[in-house]
Amino acid sequence: MDTWKFFAGLGLFLYGMNLMEHVLKSISGRSFKLFLREYTQSLVKSITGGALITGLVQSSSVVSLLVLAFVETGTITLRNALGVILGSNLGTTLTSWIVATIGFKLDVENFSLPIVGISAIAMFFLQQQKKLYDIARLFFAFGILFLGLGFMKSAAEIFVKDIDLSTYSQYGLWVFVIIGFGITILIQSSSATVAVTLTALNSQVLSFPLACAVVIGSELGTTIKIVLAGSKGTSDKKRVAWGNFAFNLVTCAISLIFLPGIIFFIQDVVKLRDPLIGLVFLQTMINFFSIFLFLPFIDIFANWLNKRFKGNNYQAASFISRSLPVVPELAVEALSREGENLLKKTVDFHNFILNLEQAPVTEGFLRSLGKSQNSLNEMYSRLKQTEGSILEYYTRLQTADLSREQYALINQYITTVRFCIRAAKSMKDIYHDLEDFESTADDTLYKQYHDLQKDWKEFHQRFHGLLAIQDKKILFEELASVMKRAFQNQKMHSSEIIESLRKKHLNEIETSTLMNVHHEILSVKKSLLRALAHLKLTASQADEFEFLPES
């Protein structure tokens, strides 16, 4: 029964930690994510921000997974992401300090029962008041965590006489490093592993050196979740995940090698006689050591990771991947970037069809592709594949806790994506006609093709300028001006075509084909301008732009 009480305590501790993590994220919401994004603009701020945020949400894994998502959406650089990881490893020790200083100094079972009881009743009556309900949940999580710790502590004190782990010490401390590594992988929390280790140390199941070895192993075990999360993402995401693993692997190896000296420093130099405080001090010290060890070499390490994990076509095509977490703030950021990315790729696609491959963003997208139906289909397939990835992510977002503003924004960006694909399809549908015009021996048809290219160059120049406008009112006015110009050109070309038919320079079939091509070109322009409106303007401005008079 005592064994089951210990495991029940571990279960309550894990549940309390998970609930506390969830509630803290809910309470801080957008603010903590914005804080993390703000504190990733320099290496020192990244390390500080990583430590503070991890201390707040009590989970280095959550912060690390969030950083992976920021890297995947291009919000922060690899170098600064590695800094956040280093800081988060230090921030996670706050839980250990709370457990060691409070959890084993008080009668935690009697201390936690009133907290659990009062907060649970408060939660029942405060369900309609979200902020107060979340505060009650936070106290409930705190109480459950310490109730679980109390169960583990009392159970360990009873069956300690039946356990003698010291016999395994003859195989070396590395055995206990593996134990710490394995436990952390199993329960997915280094903080819980440290709590179990503190319990074992307090009950004298483990000696201080063996407990230190278990904590060292837990530091490496907590990286496995991040490695798995980063394995299916972009190259930068893999770099951050494996960078985190490398940080902890090197730190743990050095800590194990010099463990006798570290223990001497803690007990005889710093004179920490309380083994519980000494163990948490060791955990904090090795994470401080990791920062000072890697900080001077962070750029070299980032360059090595860049060479180790090369970019790929998928990364060039999309910011979205299946492994991108469903986090509302990141979703808005990712879809915004994806909308602009797809918009530029769509314009490149049009330039390719019209033999105007001059946009700078074509690098990597059009390289090595010859002008052929196969290359055209390949490029169009990439655009469609990107659309599919975005829509799949959008579907997953339907289950997320989005605010009304966030939901409106992602729907705007999805509209941008749809207009982009509509524009691409319209241009693809007239590709064979443009090929015929380009190779025709008829001077009138060839002149029409040349005028069409000239007209598109003008549109592309103005469209490229629109992308740089930040002021929404000015952008709306410029979009309206470009749209008006597009309709004027359409009318002008239609008049020229009709005049050429009247003068017998074109036959009926050629006239019909030209009219259709110019109609599709106008459709392409309208779709691109509307895509940009939904990407950059407010929802009301974008809707107003949709219904502007076509003149």
PyMOL commands that set and color helices and strands:
alter all, ss='L'
color gray80, all
select helices_A, chain A and resi 2-38+43-57+60-72+78-91+93-103+108-125+130-162+165-171+174-187+190-202+208-221+224-230+235-257+259-269+275-308+313-317+328-353+360-362+373-397+404-429+431-439+443-467+472-502+508-536+539-546
alter helices_A, ss='H'
color red, helices_A
deselect
rebuild
show_as cartoon
